[in-house]
Amino acid sequence: MQIRYFGVTVVAYILAHGLTAMLITPLQARLLPDVTSFASLLYLPHGVRVLATWLLGRVAILPLCVGAFLSEWMFAGAGIGSVTEPVILISILVGAASAAVAFELMRAFGLNLYATERLRVHWKWLLLVGTLASVLNSVGQSLVFSGAILPEWSVVVLVVYAVGDLLGLIATTFILMLVFRWLRAERAHG
């Protein structure tokens, strides 16, 4: 993988996580304070996970892990000690690997949904694999944090992970579609 793609993936993840941490999470904390410490209803980094994996393949796991690690360190506010706790490191790996596992599962069923040289986007398929990745991530994160989640909240947290990942993917995809259209319009005018 070229260092440029690595860097873009890390920066995109950090920006998406920062927007989630600084804007979405405070609003959600007012509405669902018991769930907010585990999951976001609009988790933008999931869109970065899916799109980076679509473009880069399984190798995207590495920059996604780096981006998630740096994001936790920058936005969690607890310092480097808490970011290196095993439960956080496992959570980072589960999140980073969820899209790659989803793409590989789809490929095992005969649907290779990774980007091709033409980079033709099939948004419906991308949303489908992103939904699968969201389910995989939500189940994985629920298992990782099972010791910290009160049993009566476990289903709610699982659903919020899944919904937040999916809505984050939809929002990120929508934003990128607008950016691509704008770039095409600029190219046509210039």
C-alpha positions, 0 to 999 in steps of 0.5 A: 500500500502506498504511504499516501493511501495509508495517510489519507485513511488515517486522517479521514478516520481521525476527522470522522471520529473527531466530528462524531466525538465533538458534535454527535456524541454530546448531543446524543449524551443528552438524549441517551446518556446510558448508551452514549459511553458505548456507541454513537447513533451516527458513527462516521468512522464506519463509513471510512472503514467500509470505503477504505476497505472497498478501495484498498482491500484487507490491507486497510485494516492497518491504517484503520487501526492506526486511525482508531488508536490515534482517535481514541488517544486524541478524543477519549481524553483519558490519555495513552494509558487507557488507549493501550488497555487490552479491551480498547485495543481489541475493540479497535481491531474488531472495528477495523477488521469488520469491513474486511471480514464483511467484504471477504464473506461476500466474496466467499459467496461469489460477490467480489465487491472490492473496487476495480481499476475503473472504480465503478461504484455500486452504492447498493452493494456498498451499503449492503456490505457496510450493513453486514460489517455493521452487524459484525462490528456491533456483535463484536463490540458487544462481546468486547464490552460485555463485562462493562455493559449492564445486562438489561442494556446489552440489546440496546447497545447492540442495536445502537452500534448497528444503527450508528454504524449504518447511519454513519456509512450512509452519511459518509457515502452521501457526503462523498457522492456530493463531493464527487459530483462537485469535482465532476462539475468543476472539471466540466467547467474548468 
